Amino acid sequence: MNTNRREFIKKSVLAGVATSISASSYAKIIGSNDRVRVGCVGFSDRHRSSHVASFKALQKEMNFEMVAVSDIWNKRRAEGQAYLQDQLGSKVKAYNNNDELYASKSVDAVMISTADFQHALHTIEAVQAGCDVYAEKPLAETMDDNRAVLKAVKDSKKIVQIGSQRRSGANYHAAADYIKSGKFGDIKMVELMWNVNQPGRWRRPELVANLKESDVDWKRFLMNRPYEEFDPRKYLEYRLFWPYSSGIPGQWMSHQIDTVHWFSGLAHPRSVVANGGIYQWQDGRSNADTLTVVFDYGPLDDMSKGFQVQFTSRFSNSAGGTKELYYSNGGMINLDTNEISPEGGLEQRHASAMGMKANLLTPSKIKGQKVETSANTGGDDLTLNHIKNWMECVRSRKTPNAPIEAGYQHSIATMMSNAAYRTGLKVTFDEKTQQVLAGGVPFKY
């Protein structure tokens, strides 16, 4: 990417303005009998381990075909081409970068699983090229990128599914319906947890040792991030380094906080505080290996109403695993066990003293298959259902389960968490300017 092109992308993202889209792109509707040609943007471990299996299971039924792979690393580009051809049984053409891919006019849709900070920019490129998109989360790591991708997608009228696959889980839909029916009562507290004890998590030491700058297009990788000299760790282990990823918030918390937005109908927190650090893995990373974030949610026009969300994550001990617990005055929903219970609800012996009646939920099971909520979510029916929903919406032009607005909203929460951790300040969100504020001042990424 030359300097002029880098500046153009930077200015267009900062302004939040999508480039013009041709009338033919607007008018392009894929017919029920047309084969949908799909390109892989970024042949990542996520794509290899999760997307491909689901795509393989669905491609014949849905009449989709993987025809291209774009990757700026020569090794992954060649591996991707060979792997996709072997697994999916069709010819796949390899492209050095996305400019080449879209110039070829060979794809109708793309699946994006590049570095965290690139998802928004790559989605903008795709919809402006007339493609529908399946984009991994987090959608964006800065509000400039977040606002720009929201505008570009809405202007394009393309189908964009964010990889928040819980939104395609039957049990999550059942929990959402139960809460929205009023039977649960008002949410008063949510406890989220995501713990692992994996020294190699997000590390690629063997690949780092062998990666040379000549193997990749480093300047194109940086996109609109500040220029710095080539660093193979930041290319391969980007989740450990800001500003290429927020780490824990963007990778894990974004999944769970998305369900809070979905279940509550709230777009973002009212405020966020956070604390944590690098307590276990002193390996040069700049993102926390231990983090606690506390959110305040509720209507902005009535501060007396609302609830608290606590998210905790650690890399040093996996006890507790991954949990999502919702509490009301009458009991709790446990999305790890798929149970609704009166546990902790208001009992008569305590209610009587205040002239009140007991408030206890009726025990029941949440309908739908239990979703595996481990740190390795992906290779399961949840992802299969999510990709199928995207494929169906590409054909029907209906809104997918995890639309662009869902990605925009979870990105606000992850950015607020990142800002709170990095500044140590209470963070809020300015509705008018759509800016994350740390101590009342826009957070500088």
Protein Blocks (a to p, Z undefined) as FASTA:
>chain_A
ZZklmmmmmmmmmnopacdddfklmmpccdfkbccddddehiafklmmmmmmmmmmmmmm
nopacfbdcdfbfklmmmmmmmmmmmnopacdddfbfklmmmnopafbdcddddfklmmm
mmmmmmmnopacdddddfbfcfklmmmmmmmmmmnopacddfbfklmgfklmmmmmmmmn
omnopafbdcdddddddfkgoiafklmmmpcfklpcfklmnmmaccddddfklmmmmmmp
cckbghjmmmmmmmmmmmmmmmnopabdfbdcdddddfklcghpabdfbdcddddeddfk
lmkgccdddddddfkbcghiaadddddfkbccdfklopacfehiacfklmmmnopacddd
dddddedjdddfbfkghiacklmmmmmmmmmmmmnopacfblfklmmmmmmmmmmmmmmm
mnopacdddfklopaceehiacdZZ
